[in-house]
Amino acid sequence: MPVHPLEKLLRERIAIIDGAMGTTIRTYGMTEADVRGGRFKDAKKDMLNCGDFFSLTKPEMICDIHRRFLEAGADIIETNTFGVTSIALSDFFVEDPREHGGRKDPEFFQRIIEDKFLDDLSWEMSETSARQCREWADRIANATGRPRFVAGAVGPMQVSLSNSPDADDPGFRVCTFDQVKTSYARHIRGLIAGGVDAILVETIFDSLNAKAALVATQEVFEKDNVKLPVMISAAVGRGGETLVSAQTVEALWTAVAQLKPLTIGLNCSLGPDLMRPFLDELASKSDTFISCYPNAGLPNPLSPTGFDLKPADMARYLGEFAESGLLNIAGGCCGNTPEHIAAIAKAVEGRHPREVPGK
């Protein structure tokens, strides 16, 4: 089989992935009225904290952010689709039964899965965001003569398949594996229709939810006769376990290795200093390319970005990771602006990428 261009890049040098969409959106001073636009002006719930809606209501801002990350040196930009499954979107449009003494359960989420408005909106947001990324990735690639890639971001959900929300009923789950898988499949098909180069299942804190996303991806590939690289990235806590399902990075790799992902890595959750030992462990266990895009330190509401580390700080940490032979992809998650990504790109430039057995 021919080598995918993204894999070819990862063999040659450390690639750069973009930074935090949400952090960067906040620097534009958007309001609730801005995120609603005319499209969602009558929505009954606040929408400002979900930056994914801006792809529909403020596309010029989202495209400007993609442009800035690309010009900062990003080889890979992510679609603005962290939470656009129908299940995730239901929080903004469907009345919560718990407010009236009920509960969310598989019957409730079956209605969500069958809701045409949510299903269509998930597709539209996925495809639209992918097309926005595709346009700017191609535009900057043509202007610079350097290929740029679009990763379809498949984020976590507000529901857990691993844990019960009811302390008195540990076997209870609010939704089923098939419901989560179905919701992810629609989202993934929209991303593919919009022209992504890879599917990135990221910020994994519930391993079973991630499994549903990965199974959905494989089933979409098989049914639609499509094959794209799959990238996987987990969020871990201070002990190195995924935040909800408490799976170690070694266990995570063991669980997904048979899928032969293009990349496995860590993002979000921790700053680079606290992430370092777990990245080292993952790099020592896995036989594929390693990605790392940590938060800019731990949250600090008094900081302009909400996080402590400045561009020079992130550059220093990621530069050391690269020098230690841990990286194939470097970037930043929460708190990382285009200025952070530019500094990281400069810090890892010319560093030899991690050697991957058999690659």
Buried (B, 14 or more C-beta within 10 A) or exposed (E): EEEBEBBEBBBEBBBBBBBBBBBBBBEEEBEEEBBBBEEBEEBEEEBBEBBBBBBBBBBEBBBBBBBBBBBBBBBBBBBBBBBBBBBBBBBBBBEEEEEEEEEBBBEBBBEBBEBEEBBEBBBBBBBBBBBBBBBBBBBBBEEEEEBBBBBBBBBBBEBBBBBEEEEEEEEBBBBBBBBBBBBBBBBBBBBBBBBBBBBBBBBBBBBBBBBBBBBBBEBBBEEEEEEBBBBBBBBBBEEBBBBBBBBBBBBBBEBBBEBEBBBBBBBBBBBBEBBBEBBBBBBEBBEBBBBBBBBBBBBBEEBEBBBBBBBEBBBBBBBEBBEBBBBBBBBBBBBBBBBBBBBBBBBBEEBEBBEBEEB
